[in-house]
Amino acid sequence: MFKGLQPILYGGREVWPLIEGGKGVSATNHASSGAWAAAGGIGTVSAVNADSYDPEGRIVPQIYAGLTRRERHEELIKYAIDGAVAQVQRAYEMASGKGAININVLWEMGGAQRVLHGVLERTKGLVTGVTCGAGMPYKLSEIAASYGVNYLPIISSARAFSALWKRAYHKAAEWLAAVVYEDPWLAGGHNGLSNAEDPRKPQDPYPRVKALRDTMREQGIADSVPIVMAGGVWRLDEWANWIDNPELGQIIFQFGTRPLLTQESPIPPEWKARLMTLEDGDVLLHRFSPTGFYSSAVRNPFLRNLEARSERQIAYTKEPIGDHHFQLDVGIGTKKNYWVTKGDLIHAREWYARGFTNAMKSPDDTLIFVTPEEEKQIRIDQSECMGCLSQCAFSSWADNEKNSTGRLADPRSFCIQKTLQDIAHGGSVEHNLMFAGHSAFRFRTDPFYSNGFIPTVKQLVDRILTGA
């Protein structure tokens, strides 16, 4: 047992202060979370469009029959609720009365509030808490409290928590089980990096967590309410000065990346094998997600293609203004009145000669040059949108009366539901979005994984408890 590490009381039961980070779509399911809880920790079922099962136990393919985006959105919500309920039930059974089961949702996912209500209504007594981030989940406390369930908001700054507390959380203070600090420079998946912070200049998490604790104390929240350190956590002996530290209060730890590589982890074998080849710097903090948030994923050909697509971008005006007095003559067919700079005209002609012959408009008055095949696929993906987000930059869907953001669909992004479903169910690890934390390269260097060793969840938890 690592020095100073003690069980905590959570949901009326003693558990290890180790949380399995929830990862959607289907990268954290009942098998991994149930095993994590059975090992004495807090397992987390991802409730983001989770898999459901037919009577024979086979995964039900999420196929959409609706003709409109709103109709498909309704289908998606049903899939989401049914899937999360199935995963929670199975995880709870696997845990066999040990540890605890949380669920994780993204506040900016389509129908988040309806999904939360639907899942918690059908899993009473099974779910101990709800972790929720990717946005400002003001209603999280109200929804969780109405079902007698704990809530654990995921934030990336003291300022964000302060806003949530003052607006809503103070009304349900007794159900606040912990505050998850997700480090935006270290964590995998979406994060809360703000426009005031530089993605290229990581900040030390200690003073940021200290500021969060100070904010919590100012609001009268006891030090016994834990802060969960999430992002970049690999070995506990690297965080020894955080444990039993009066300055920080109770600290517990979330592991998101390490649980991907276990026997019970539901990700396909190809994904697990790829994780073991990563090198330092292979994970990219980027802003291509249709959510508009920063996120971190493996810089594979999928991400490199998005980088290259955005680099083949020029600004235009609809009439000659300033340096924009050269008329574009490639990529726009018979359309006229696209005025660009001389340098951008040269770039556009070069891209056209290389096969990027089709110019697509972005909502920022720029043109993106793509191949005809790429444009065709982008249009198909946009037209097949099923409303998986509350607002989607890629398809311009929004969960409102008009079913639209009111902005032009953005070809610089991608359909996140399509790619995450594909990679989670055996699709290419090179041509899909592959979320990972920035410590994922350590699978290759950590002797625990020597000779391709993949532990069970119990073996991993036992290893973590030693500090290694």
N, C-alpha and C positions, 0 to 999 in steps of 0.2 A: 504493500500500500504506500502510495506516495505521501511524503511528509505533509501533514496538515489537512489532507483531504478527508472530509467527513460527509456522511450521508446527510441529506436535507429532508425535511418533511414537506411533501407535496401531495395534495389530494388526500390527506389523511394517512399517508403511507411513507415510510422511509425509502428514499431512492438515492442512487448515486447522483452527484451534481454534474451529470453528463447528459447532454441532449443530442439526439441525432437530428441534424438539420433536415428539414423537409424539402424535397426537391421534385418539382413537377416539370414535365408531364411524365408520370409513371416511373421516375427514377428513384423514388422512395415509396414502397408499397407495404402491404401487410407483412410480407416475408421479412423485410429488413427491420421494420419498426416493431413488429411483434417480437422478433429475436432480441432487439436492443432492450425492450422492456423486460423480457425474460431474463436478461443478464443483469437486471437491476437498475437500468437507466430509464430515461424518458424517450421513448420511441415516438417518431413523428410520421404520421400518414400524410402524404401530399393529397389534398382534396382538390387539386387543380386537374380537372378532367381525368380522373383516375379510371382505371379499368374496372368494368363489371363482368359478371360471368353468367353463362347459360347454365341450365340444370346439370349439364355434364361437366361443369367446371372449366369450360373453354372461355377464353376472353371474347367478349362481344365486340366486334368491330364497330367503331363509331362512324357509321355511314349516314349521310344526310340526304333526306328525300325532299325537303322543303324547296319550293321554287324561289322564295324570297329570302333575303338575309334575316329578316325578323322571324320567319318560320324556322329557319335553320338555327337561329339563336335559341329558340324555345326547345328545339331538340337537344342542343348542346347543354342547356341547363338540366334537362332530365338525365342525360348521360352523366353529367357531373355529380348530381345528387346520388343516383343509383350506384355509381362507381365508388364514391367516397364512403357510402354506407357499407358496401360490400367489403371494402378494404378495412374499415374500422372493425367490423364484426370479426373478420378473420384475424386481425392483429390482436384484438382483445383475447380471443381464444388461445392464440399462440403464447401470449404473455403469461397465461395461467396464474393470474393473481399477483404477479410480480411487476415491479416498476410502474410505469404509467404510459398511457397513450394520449398523445396530442394530435391535433390535425393542423395543417398549415394551409392557408389560402393567400392569394394575392388580392389585395383590395381593388386593384385595377383590372381584375379579370371580369369577363362579362357576367353580369348577374350575381356578383359576389354576395350581396346581402341575401338574395333568394336562395343561393346555394347553401350559405351558412345556416339559415333557418331550416331548410329542408334536411340537411345532414344532422344537425343537432336534435331536431324533432324525432328523428328515427333512430338515434343512437344514445338515448338517455341512459345514463349510468355507465357508459362505455368510454366516453371521452373526458379526460381530466382537464384539458386546456386547449386553447386556440392560439396559435402564433399567426401573426398577420403583418405583412409589410407591403412593399411596392405601392406606395401612395400614402395618404394620410387617413387611416381608418378610424374616423371619429366615432362611428356607430358600433365599432367592435365591442366596446365595453357594455353598451346597452343590450346588444344581441346575446353576448355570452352570459351576462348576468341573468337574463330572462330564462335561461335554461339551467342556471346554477352551475355554470362552467367557468373556469378560470380563463383569463385572457393575458397574453404575453405579446404586447406590441413590438414590432421590429422597427427600430429607428437607426439613424446614422449620426444623430447629433442631439445635444441637450436641448437645443432650440426647438427641434421637431417634437420632442417629448413634452416640453413645456406647453406648446400650442395645443397638443392633444389633451393634456391634463386639464388645462384651464377651460377648454371648450366642452369636454365631455367626461373624461375619465374620473374626475373628482366625484362624480355622482355615483360611481360604482367602485369606489376605492377598495372595498373589501374583496373584490374578485380579481384585483391586479396581482397576479402571482409572480411576475418578474417583468423586467424590461430588457429586451434583446438589443444589445448594441452590435449592429452588423457593420464591420469595418468596410467602407466602400472601396478601399484600395486593395483589399486582400480577399474578400469573399467572392465566391462564385455566384453566377446568376445575376439577377437585377439587384441594384443597390440604390442608396439614397444620396449619392453624390450631388451636391447642389451646384448651381451655376457660379457661386462665389468661390468654389474650391477647384483647384487645378488637378485634373486627372493624372498629370505627369509628375506631381509632387506629393507623394504619400506623406501623411502625417502620423506621428507616433500615436497609437491608440490610447496610451495611458492617460495623458492629459485630457483627452476627449471623454474617456470614461469617468475620470475624476470630475469633470465639469457636469456630466450627467448625474453623478451621485450628489453633487452639490445642489443641483436643481431639484432632485427628488427630496433632499432634506429640507430645502426651502418650502416645499409644498407639504411638509409634515409626513413624508413617507419614511417608514422605519428602515434602518440599515439591514434588517432581516429580510426585506423584500429584495431578492437577488437582482443583480445585473448579469445578464448572460453575455459573455464575450464570444462573439461569432465572427469568423473570418480569420484565416491564417493560423488557427489553432491546430497543431500537429502533435506535439509532446507537452505534457503538463510540466515537465521540469524546466521548460523554457518560460513558464509563467509562474514560477515559484514565488516571486515577489508580489504577485496579485492575490495569493491565497493567505487568508488571515491577515489582511492588510487593513488596519482601521481607517485609512484614508479612503478606501474604496468600498468598504462594507462587504456584504456577502456577494461573492463572485462565483458563478458557475460557468461551465464551458460548453459550447456547442461545436460539434464536429460535423461538417457538411461533406467535405471531399473524401476523407478516409473511409467512411462507410460505403462509398461507391464500390470499393474493391474488397468485397467479402463474398463468401459462398452464397449467402442469402440475397445479396444485392440483385435486384431484378434487371439491371441493365444487361444487354447482350454481351456475349463473350468477346466480340470484336471491340466493343467499347472498353471493356476491362483491359484487353491487351494493349490498346492504344494508350491508356493511362500510364502503363508501365514503361512507355518509351518517351514520355514528355521530358523536355529539358527546361531549365530556368528561362523564363521569358516567352515560353510557348503559349501562355495564356494572355489574352488581350483584353484590356478594359476599353470598351467601345460604346458607341451611341447609335448603332444601326437598328436597335430594337424598335418595333412599331409602337411600343409603349411610350417612347420618348425618354425613358430612363437610361442611365448608363448600366451596362452589364458586363460580366466577364465570362469569356468562353475561350476554348482552344482555337488558336489562330491556324485553322486548317484551310483547305481550298475554298470552303464555303465562305468563311470570313474574308479571305483574301480576295475573292471575287467581288464581295460587297465593297471592300476598300478600293479595288480597281474601278468599279462602276462609279463610285463617287468622285474618283480622280478624273474620270472622263466627263467633266461637268463644266459648263460655261454659263455665265450670266448673259441675259439678253434684255433688250428693251423693245417695245413695239413701235418706236419711232427713233430716228437718229438723235442721240443725246450725248454730249461730251465725247468720250473716246469711243462710244458705241455708234460709229458711223460707217461700219462695213456690213453689208447685207449678207446674211448667211445663205449659202447656196448648196449645202449638203445636209442630208438627214431629215429634211422636212417636207419632202415630196414637192408638190406644187404650191405649198403655202409660202407666203411672202411676209415681209415686214417683221423679220427677226433680225435685229440689229445688234452686232457684237463688236468687240475690239479686234484690232488687226491680229494680235497674238492669238486670240481665241479662234478666229477664223482659220488660222494656220493649223492650230491644234485639231479643230473639227475636221478639216480636210485630211489630216494625218490619220485620225481615228477611222474616218470613212474608208480610207484606202486599206486599212487593216481589217475591215469587215464589220466594224461597228457602224452600221449604215442607218440605224433608226434612232432618231432623237425623241426622247420622252420628256414631257414637262414635269417639273417638280413644283410643289406649292410655294417655292421661294424664288420664282421667276428665273429658274435655271433650266438648262436642257442637259439630259443625261444620255450619252451615246451608248447604245447596246446593239447586239446582233439581232437580226429578225427573229431568230429562235428564242432568244432571251426575252424580247418584248412579248412574244406570243405567250410564253410561260407566265410572265408577270401579269398579263391581262387575265389569263385563266385563273391564277391564284387570287387575284383581286375579286373576280366575279364569283368565285366559289366561297367567299367569306362567310363564316358562320357566327360572327360576332363574339369571338372568344375573349375580347377585351372590352372594357367600358368605352374606350376610345382607341381607334387604330389608325396610325398615320399611314400605314401601307395601303389600306383599302378605303379609308375615310369613313368607316363605320363608327357610329357612336350609339350607345344605349340610351337613346332619347326618342322623342316623338317623331322626329324626322329621320331617324336611323342614319344620321350623317354628322360628321364634324363640321361640315360647311366648307372644308378645305379640299383642295385637289389631292387625289390619292398620290402617295409618294413612292416612286419607283426605286428610290435609294434604300428602301427597307425590304421587308420580306414577310411572308405568312408564317408567324411563329408557331401557330397551332399545328400546321402541316409538318414543319420540320421537326418539332419536338416529338410529335406522335411517331414520326417515321424512325428517328434514331432510337427511340425507346423500344420499338418493336422490330428491330433487326435491320433497319435501313443503314445506308452508308455512313461511316464515321468521318469520312472526308468531305461529303457533300451535304451535310446537315449541321445545324447549330449544336455544338457540343459544350454545354456549360461545364465549368470547372473552376475551382478556387485557385489562387495564385501559388499555392503550395503543392499543387498536384505533381510537380516535377520530383517531389521527394519520394514518390513511389519507386522511382528508379534508383535513388541513392540510399534509402533507408534499408539497413541490413535485415529488418524484419521481413521484407518482401524478397529476399535473396532467392535466386533460382526459380523465380516465378511463383513464389508462395502466395496463395490467396487464403487468408484466414476465414474462419467462421466469425460471425458477429461476437460470439462469446469470447473467442480468442482475442479479437481486437479490443473488446472492452477490458478484458483482463490485462492486456498489454498496456492500454492507456492508464489503468489504475496504478501501474508501477511507476508512472511518470514518463515512460518511453513511447 
